[in-house]
Amino acid sequence: MNKLEKAAKLVLIDGLELQPQQSILLVSDVKQTHAALAFHSVAAKARVEINSLLISSRPNDRPQLSSFSKNLIQSAEFAVVLLAKPDADSLNWLRQQNRTRVILFPQIDDETIQPCLEADQRLIRERSRKLADILTIGRTLQLTTANPAIAGLKMSIAHHRGNAEITPLLPDSYFAALPIGRAFLTPEINSVQGEVFLDGVAGTRGSLSPNIYLKVADGRITLIKGGKAADELRRRLRQAEANARMVVEIGVGLNGKARWGNSEFEDEKVLGTVHLGFGRLPSGSKISEIFAKGIVQAPSVTIDGKKIIEEGKVLFG
């Protein structure tokens, strides 16, 4: 069994726990043809039925889910999506599923497969679920960095549920992007206050350094300062049709094999980092729309006075 087939088995058998005679919808673009063939091979051996949907890329090389493809996904019980760079609207739509159980494998090559195959899946699941529980019972969270001149961020997380992005998917979870390994929540909207330096924007390949200064008041970014990385963050937030400057997610990466620079979905899983999601919370929705994520290296995180991350070192589990 080659690496592609091992990755397919990780998704189909270990991730979705598919049984013989069950079926899935496999959504992919033309660049993922070899990966799609590997999924078909593994599914055939496991006697799992695959229905395939091929997505065409847009001129900007970011595949977009059409209304037709969304209807197909919603009609399936399980879906695997192999799209290297889904556009923000498609990604937010997938994240907000509450019917079809979806696993997104954004890009399948040697660099992205390795952290999936080499990671200690059991340890990652235990860490992620434990931190999700800590977030759920917490009331106040404080994020600081080693820079003594920066106050950091404070926010209320009371009555907000922590989530773990792991596989197999939890009973009340419908989406995960590989590699797995993070715990996160939506803080109380309008409660985030303070300032922080970001080391980068998830999904960019530049080197990490504290070069994006953010000031946040009442949950909204009021100031972005810095060089090219700050310009990239502004560009992403401007692309959103709705106001996307709210801090709508905070999470901690918990995958010791994840590395910066392979994909947006791997960046947020790097062990001991914090990611901040910027976007909006649609009226009546429990799941936020995120248009950009900022990464903080070597942070310290304190919940209700107890430090759970100290300069990037995990202090629990």
C-alpha positions in Angstrom: 0.0 0.0 0.0 1.6 3.3 -1.1 1.3 6.7 0.7 -1.7 7.8 -1.2 -3.6 4.6 -0.4 -2.5 4.8 3.3 -3.9 8.4 3.4 -7.2 7.2 1.8 -7.5 4.4 4.4 -6.9 7.0 7.1 -9.8 9.0 5.8 -12.3 6.3 4.8 -11.7 3.6 7.4 -10.1 5.4 10.4 -11.7 8.9 9.9 -15.2 8.2 8.7 -15.3 4.6 10.1 -17.1 3.4 6.9 -18.4 -0.2 6.8 -18.9 -2.5 3.8 -21.9 -1.6 1.7 -21.9 2.1 2.9 -21.3 4.8 0.3 -19.6 8.2 0.1 -19.4 11.1 -2.2 -15.9 11.9 -3.4 -15.5 15.6 -4.5 -12.2 16.5 -6.2 -10.7 18.7 -8.9 -8.5 17.5 -11.8 -5.3 18.2 -9.9 -6.2 15.5 -7.4 -6.8 12.7 -10.0 -4.1 10.4 -8.6 -5.5 10.8 -5.1 -9.0 10.1 -6.3 -7.8 6.9 -7.9 -6.2 5.9 -4.5 -9.5 6.5 -2.7 -11.4 4.3 -5.3 -8.8 1.5 -4.8 -9.1 1.5 -1.0 -12.9 1.8 -1.2 -13.1 -1.2 -3.6 -11.0 -3.4 -1.2 -13.3 -2.3 1.7 -16.4 -2.8 -0.3 -17.4 0.8 0.1 -19.3 2.5 -2.8 -17.9 5.8 -4.1 -19.8 8.3 -6.1 -17.5 10.9 -7.7 -18.0 14.6 -8.5 -15.3 16.5 -10.4 -15.0 20.3 -9.7 -13.5 22.7 -12.2 -11.2 25.4 -11.1 -12.0 29.1 -11.5 -9.5 31.5 -13.2 -8.0 32.3 -9.8 -7.2 28.6 -9.3 -9.6 28.3 -6.3 -12.2 25.6 -6.9 -15.7 26.7 -5.9 -18.7 24.6 -5.0 -21.7 25.2 -7.2 -25.3 25.0 -6.1 -25.5 21.6 -7.8 -22.4 20.3 -6.0 -23.7 21.6 -2.7 -27.0 19.8 -3.3 -25.2 16.6 -4.0 -23.1 16.9 -0.8 -26.2 17.6 1.3 -27.9 14.5 -0.1 -24.9 12.2 0.9 -24.4 10.8 4.4 -20.6 11.0 4.1 -18.4 13.2 1.8 -14.7 13.4 1.2 -13.5 16.7 -0.4 -10.1 16.7 -2.2 -9.7 20.4 -3.1 -6.3 22.0 -2.7 -7.5 25.6 -2.3 -11.3 25.9 -1.8 -12.6 29.5 -1.9 -13.7 31.1 1.4 -17.4 30.8 0.7 -17.1 27.1 -0.2 -15.0 26.4 2.9 -17.4 28.2 5.2 -20.3 26.3 3.7 -18.5 23.0 4.4 -17.7 24.0 7.9 -21.3 24.9 8.6 -22.7 21.5 7.6 -25.1 19.9 10.1 -26.3 17.0 8.0 -23.5 15.4 5.9 -20.3 14.3 7.7 -17.4 15.9 5.7 -13.7 15.4 5.7 -11.6 17.8 3.7 -8.2 16.7 2.5 -7.0 20.0 1.0 -3.9 18.9 -0.8 -2.4 15.4 -1.2 1.3 15.2 -1.7 4.3 13.9 0.2 4.5 17.1 2.3 0.9 17.0 3.4 0.5 13.3 3.8 3.5 12.9 6.2 2.0 14.7 9.2 -1.2 12.6 8.8 0.6 9.3 8.6 3.3 9.9 11.2 1.3 11.7 13.9 0.2 9.9 17.0 -3.6 10.0 16.3 -4.6 8.7 19.8 -2.5 11.4 21.6 -3.8 14.1 19.3 -7.4 13.1 19.9 -6.9 13.0 23.7 -5.2 16.4 23.8 -7.8 18.0 21.6 -10.8 16.6 23.5 -9.3 17.6 26.8 -8.6 21.2 25.8 -12.1 21.4 24.2 -13.5 20.4 27.6 -11.3 23.0 29.4 -12.6 25.7 27.0 -16.2 24.6 27.5 -16.1 25.1 31.3 -13.9 28.2 31.2 -15.1 31.7 31.7 -12.2 34.0 30.8 -9.3 33.5 28.5 -6.1 35.6 28.2 -3.6 35.4 25.4 -0.1 36.8 25.9 3.3 36.6 24.1 6.9 37.0 25.2 6.8 40.7 24.1 6.5 42.6 27.4 5.4 45.8 25.5 2.2 44.1 24.3 -0.7 43.6 26.7 -2.2 40.6 24.8 -5.9 39.8 24.4 -8.6 39.1 26.9 -12.0 37.6 26.1 -15.0 36.0 27.7 -15.6 32.4 26.8 -18.4 31.7 29.3 -21.3 29.6 28.1 -19.4 28.9 24.8 -18.7 25.3 23.9 -15.2 24.1 23.0 -14.8 22.0 19.9 -12.2 19.4 18.9 -11.2 18.9 15.2 -10.4 15.3 15.2 -11.2 12.0 13.5 -13.2 9.9 13.9 -15.7 12.7 13.9 -17.3 13.3 17.2 -21.1 12.4 17.4 -22.1 16.1 17.2 -19.4 17.1 14.7 -19.8 17.2 10.9 -16.5 18.6 9.5 -12.8 18.1 9.9 -9.9 19.1 7.7 -6.7 17.0 7.6 -4.3 16.9 9.3 -6.3 16.8 12.5 -5.4 18.3 15.9 -6.8 21.5 17.3 -9.3 22.7 19.9 -11.2 25.9 19.4 -14.3 27.9 20.2 -16.1 31.1 19.3 -15.6 33.7 22.1 -18.4 35.9 23.3 -18.8 38.4 20.5 -17.7 41.9 21.4 -15.8 40.7 24.4 -12.3 40.5 22.8 -10.1 43.4 23.9 -6.4 44.3 23.7 -3.5 44.0 21.3 -1.3 41.2 19.9 1.4 40.5 17.3 0.6 37.8 14.8 3.5 35.8 13.3 1.7 35.2 10.1 -1.5 34.5 8.2 -2.5 30.8 7.8 -2.2 29.7 4.2 0.8 31.8 3.3 4.3 30.5 2.8 6.3 33.3 4.2 8.6 32.8 7.2 7.0 33.2 10.6 7.9 36.4 12.5 5.9 38.8 14.8 5.3 41.3 12.0 1.5 42.0 12.1 0.3 44.2 14.9 -3.4 44.0 15.8 -5.4 46.2 18.1 -8.9 44.9 19.0 -11.7 46.7 20.7 -15.1 45.2 21.5 -14.3 42.2 19.5 -13.4 44.1 16.3 -10.0 44.7 14.7 -9.5 48.5 14.8 -5.9 48.6 13.6 -3.6 46.5 11.5 0.1 47.5 11.1 3.0 45.8 9.5 4.6 45.0 6.1 3.6 42.6 3.4 2.1 40.1 5.8 -0.2 42.9 7.2 -1.2 43.8 3.6 -2.1 40.2 2.9 -4.4 40.1 6.0 -6.0 43.4 4.9 -6.5 42.0 1.4 -8.2 38.8 2.6 -10.5 40.8 4.9 -11.4 43.2 2.2 -12.4 40.4 -0.1 -15.2 39.4 2.3 -18.5 41.0 1.3 -19.6 41.3 4.9 -17.7 42.9 7.8 -14.9 40.4 8.5 -12.9 42.2 11.2 -14.6 40.5 14.1 -12.6 38.0 16.2 -14.9 35.0 15.8 -12.6 32.1 16.8 -9.6 31.3 19.0 -8.0 27.9 18.8 -4.8 26.0 19.8 -2.8 23.7 17.5 -2.1 20.3 19.0 -0.4 18.2 16.2 3.3 17.6 16.9 3.9 16.6 13.3 2.2 19.6 11.6 4.5 22.2 10.1 4.0 25.7 8.9 3.7 26.5 5.2 2.0 23.4 3.7 -1.6 24.6 3.9 -4.0 26.8 5.8 -5.4 23.8 7.5 -2.1 22.4 8.6 -0.8 25.9 9.8 -3.6 26.0 12.4 -2.7 22.6 13.8 1.0 23.2 14.6 1.6 22.2 18.2 1.6 25.0 20.7 0.5 27.8 18.4 -2.7 29.8 18.7 -4.9 30.8 15.8 -7.3 33.7 15.7 -10.2 33.5 13.1 -11.5 36.8 11.7 -14.9 37.0 10.1 -18.5 37.2 11.2 -21.2 35.2 13.0 -24.3 35.1 10.8 -27.6 35.8 12.5 -29.0 32.7 14.2 -25.9 30.6 13.3 -23.7 28.8 15.9 -20.8 28.5 13.4 -18.9 31.5 12.3 -17.8 32.5 8.8 -14.0 32.9 8.8 -12.1 34.7 6.0 -8.6 34.7 7.5 -6.7 33.2 10.4 -3.8 34.8 12.2 -1.1 32.6 13.8 0.7 33.3 17.1 3.9 31.3 17.8 5.0 30.4 21.3 2.0 32.0 23.0 0.9 31.8 26.6 -2.8 31.0 27.3 -4.4 31.4 30.6 -8.0 30.3 31.4 -9.6 31.5 34.6 -6.2 32.2 36.1 -4.7 28.8 35.2 -2.0 28.7 32.5 -2.6 25.9 30.0 0.0 27.0 27.4 3.3 28.6 28.3 5.4 30.1 25.5 4.1 27.4 23.2 4.5 24.5 25.6 1.4 22.5 26.4 0.9 22.2 30.1 -2.1 19.7 30.1 -2.5 16.1 28.9 
